[in-house]
Amino acid sequence: MNNHSEQQIQVWKQRSNALLIALVGENLVDAWWNSKNKAFDNRTPASQWIEDPESVYDYLMNHSGGDYS
């Protein structure tokens, strides 16, 4: 994991949650964070975030632009 500042990581988390609200709706945000995801080798985004928050943020940014691959 790169050495990103805590401030940068907080910004990514806020933006990630805003993107999730737009993508899945506010009621499903917690479920998304805690559900297995193939993009993270069937790990939850929450556990992936602990190791590499930038990868989760990048994933959401790509999907918010319509890239579903």
N, C-alpha and C positions, 0 to 999 in steps of 0.2 A: 504494500500500500504506500502511496506517495504521502509525503508529509504536508498535508493541507492544514491550514489554520482552522481552529475551532469555529471561527466566524464564517469561513467559507463553507464548512460542513453544515452549519446552521442554516445558511442561505439555501444550500442545496436541499435540505430537509423541508424548509418552508415551500420552496418552489415545487418539490416533488409532491407534497401533499396537495398543493393547488392544482398541479397537473392531474393528479389522481381524481380529485373531485370532478374535474372536467371530463376525464376519461370513463370513470366507472360510477360516479355519483358519490355524494358524501356518505351515504349509508354503507357503502362497500369498501371504503378506504382501509379500515382496520382489517377486514377480511383479506384484502389484497396483500397487505404487508405480512400477514401471517399464514398465507397459503403457499404451498409448493409451486414453484415456477420453473418451467423447462429452461428458460433463458439463464437460470442460475443453477443448472444441474440438479433440478428438483429440490433446491433449498428454498427457504422462504426469502423474500426480499429483505425482511428484517435481519436475518442472519447474514445475508450477503452485505448489507449495509455496514455491519460491524467490521467486516474485513475490508470492504472496498466501496465506500459510499458513492464515489464517482461513477462506478459501473452501473449502479441503480439509477442514479440521476441521468446518465447518458441514455440508458434504456428508455426511461420515461420521455426524455426529450425526443428521441427518435420516433417513439410511438405516437407522440402528440402531433407529429408532423405527417402521420399516415404511413410510416414504415412499419409494417407488421411482420417483417421477416425475422 
